[in-house]
Amino acid sequence: MLYDIDDENEENNLTEEMITKTRVRKKAMICGVIILCCVIVMTISIIVSVKSKNKENADLANNNPNSNQTQNEIVPEKKHMQIAKHDFEQIKTKFVPKANPNAQEQITNIYYSEEKVAYLTFDDGPSKNITPQVLDILKQENVPATFFVLGSRVELYPDLLKREYDEGHYIANHGYSHKYSQIYTSKDTVFEEYVKCENAIRNALNNQAYNSYLFRFPGGSSGGRYAGVKAEAKELLRNYGVNYTNWNCLTGDAEGKTTPEALMGCLQETMQGDRKYHCANA
């Protein structure tokens, strides 16, 4: 014999050990390759997702005709501005708002003007029961008003929105949901609410060219816990030619006043001066 049994056993043991190590190395390499592939796939997926989201946002902001947005989801063009004052003859002819680069300044001047002019505005509608009564009175008295509508309500009662427009009233934007926590998450969510409401108005009017270019912030355009978001949203809206306005005279209905006496009392109280917004003892 060229070798004894012990040498043979030792050699077999070494061979088996080498085979085992080789198998372990192969398994480790395979696992490493699988992990690397998973990382690469996840990275590519994230990049594609981010690029897709950025493209979607860019399409929304730039009104890209190749975007996936439907025809009625058109963002206002930057060149358009909302007029500051009612032109009653224009409104009665069912006009589409024209450009006015001085609109925001003119709106501000109205608040501080010594001339006493009443602009009737109605928020949060259309309402199935209240809006028809309001429209009947306005029609009877031949008085035009501005309706700051909610997109969610417009979708419920498109015929009432159409009646407001057909009877010569101005249709403006009050957002879609009126849920503060939803609207004021960021400046972008404010803009999304504006766009959703505009789309609802266009659909109700069956007029894709209509743009209100006038926004009333739910809860007012300044102050409160969302003041920072509102300030950023103002700048974003202005980039798209959208102006905003508040109010300086109230009837107190949103504060719980329901009787004619209480409503008129609040109205007379808030008519004094130019900076009071809420009734006392509300």
Buried (B, 14 or more C-beta within 10 A) or exposed (E): EEEEEEEEEEEEEEEEEEEEEEEEEEEEEEEEEEEEEEEEEEEEEEEEEEEEEEBBEEBBBEBBEEBEBEEEBBBBEBEBBBBBEBBEEBBEEEEEBEBBEEBBEBBEEBEEEEEEEEBBBBBBBBBEEEBBEBBEEBEEEEEBBBBBBBBBBBBBBBEBBBBBBEBBBBBBBBBBBBEBEEBBBEBBBBBBBBBBBBBBBBBBBEBEEBBBBBBBBBBBBEEEEBEEBBEBBBEBBBEBBBBBBBBBBBBBBEEEBEEEEBBEBBBEBBBEEEEBEEBEEE
